[in-house]
Amino acid sequence: MDNTYIVRRRFEFAGRVQGVGFRWRTKIAAEELDLTGWVKNEWDGSVIMEVQGPPEKIEKLITTLQNARYIKIRDIRMRELPVDPKEKQFRVGSSY
C-alpha cells in the first residue's frame, strides 16, 4: 500500500451473500486493489468485512461486489474504524 490517505471501514452485508463465493471474491478483488483486512460469514447469514486502504479503492471494491454474479446484496451497513498500521494482507476468516 502506498502512502496515500488510508481509512479503515467495517461493512455488514445482508442478502444472498453466503454460499455464493462472496468471501473469496472479496479476497481476490481486495488483493487486486492492494487493500488489507478480512471478511467472514456470520451465523445470521450476513457477511462482515473490515477493509483498509484509500477510500476510492474501497469504493471500487464495494462496486465490484455489488456487480458480482450470484451475489445479491440487499443491505450494506458501514462504519469508520481506526487504521491498523500493522495489517499487511487481506484474509478470509472462518465462518461464525
N, C-alpha and C positions, 0 to 999 in steps of 0.2 A: 504494500500500500504506500502511495506517495505521501507527501506532506501537505496535501490539500486539507480543507476543512472536513473533519471527521465527526460523525454523530453515531450514537447507538440507539436503536429503536427495538421495542418489543411489539410483536404483532400476534394477534389471535385471529385465526381464520376459521370460519364456520361454513358449512355447506358440504359438498361432496369433495372432501379433502383427505380422507383416509381410504386406503385400498386402491388408489389411482396413481401411485408413483409420485405423490406430492413432495415427500421429503427428499427423494433422490433427484427429482427435477430441480428442486430448490438448491440442493448442494451443487449440482452441475452449473446452474446459472450463476450462483453466488461466486463460485471459483472463477468462472469466465469473467466476471466483473471485478475480481480481486477484492471481494468482501470477506469479512470474517464473522463468526458467530456460530449458531447452532439452530437446529429445528427438531421438533419431536411431536409425536402424537400424544393426545390427552385422552383420558378414559371416557369423556363425554362426546367423542367423535370430532372434536376440534383439533387444530394443529397450532402449536406455539412456536414462534421463531424469534430469536434475538439476533440482530444483524448490525454490523457497524461498517462504516465507510463513508464516502462522500454522499450527501443527500441525493444527488441526481442519479447516482448508481443504485442506491436503494430503491428509488422510484422506478428505475428501469427493471429491477428485479421483480417488483410487485406487478408491473405491467406484463412481464413475461409470464408470471404465474397466472394472472387473470386471463391470459390468452392461450394458455396451455390446453392441449387436447385432453379430454376426460376429466379435468379438474373444473369444478363449478363452485366458485367462491360466492357465497350468499352474503357474508358479512365480514368486515375487517375492522378490528379494534387496534389502535396503536397508542403507544406512549413512549416518551423520551426517557432514556436511561443514561447514567454516567458512562463515558467511554472506558473500555478495559484496555489499557495500553499494552498489556502482556499477551493479549489474544493474537494468534498468528495464523489461524486456519478456520475453515468452516466445517462443522461436523454434523452428522446425523445422530441424534440421541435415540435412546431406546424408547419404546412405547410405554406410556403411563409411568 
